[in-house]
């Protein structure tokens, strides 16, 4: 059976239990054209605009 080789200090224990290693939520911005939330520096999935021009043709609603 494994036995700890020495006492783990409170600082070391708490550092391991902290949340500093977890991923943060990615930043989202509003589209200037339609107002939908999108990732920065990417084409808007709703309207297909990027940097003030249409890059991807949006699908028409039926």
C-alpha positions as CSV (number, residue, x, y, z in Angstrom):
1,X,0.0,0.0,0.0
2,X,1.3,3.5,-0.9
3,X,2.4,5.7,1.9
4,X,3.0,9.5,1.6
5,X,6.7,10.3,2.0
6,X,6.1,13.5,3.9
7,X,3.6,16.0,5.1
8,X,2.1,18.2,2.5
9,X,1.9,21.8,3.7
10,X,-1.3,23.8,3.7
11,X,0.0,26.1,1.0
12,X,0.9,23.3,-1.4
13,X,-2.3,21.4,-0.7
14,X,-4.4,24.5,-1.3
15,X,-2.5,25.5,-4.4
16,X,-3.3,22.1,-5.9
17,X,-7.0,22.4,-5.0
18,X,-7.3,25.9,-6.4
19,X,-9.0,26.7,-9.7
20,X,-6.1,28.4,-11.4
21,X,-5.6,25.5,-13.8
22,X,-9.2,25.4,-15.1
23,X,-10.0,26.9,-18.5
24,X,-11.7,30.3,-18.6
25,X,-14.8,31.1,-20.6
26,X,-14.0,32.4,-24.1
27,X,-14.8,36.0,-24.8
28,X,-17.7,36.7,-27.0
29,X,-18.7,40.0,-28.7
30,X,-21.9,41.2,-30.3
31,X,-22.1,41.3,-34.1
32,X,-22.2,44.9,-35.4
33,X,-24.7,44.0,-38.0
34,X,-27.3,41.6,-36.4
35,X,-26.3,41.8,-32.7
36,X,-25.8,38.0,-32.3
37,X,-23.1,36.8,-30.0
38,X,-20.0,35.5,-31.8
39,X,-16.3,34.8,-31.2
40,X,-14.0,37.8,-31.9
41,X,-12.2,37.8,-35.3
42,X,-14.5,35.3,-36.8
43,X,-17.4,35.3,-39.3
44,X,-20.8,35.8,-37.7
45,X,-22.7,32.5,-37.9
46,X,-26.1,34.3,-38.1
47,X,-25.6,36.9,-40.9
48,X,-22.2,35.9,-42.4
49,X,-20.6,39.3,-42.0
50,X,-17.0,39.9,-41.1
51,X,-15.2,43.3,-41.0
52,X,-18.2,45.1,-42.5
53,X,-18.7,42.9,-45.5
54,X,-20.6,39.7,-46.4
55,X,-18.2,36.8,-46.4
56,X,-20.6,33.8,-46.2
57,X,-24.0,34.0,-47.8
58,X,-26.6,33.4,-45.1
59,X,-29.3,30.8,-45.7
60,X,-32.7,32.2,-46.5
61,X,-35.5,31.5,-44.1
62,X,-38.4,29.5,-45.6
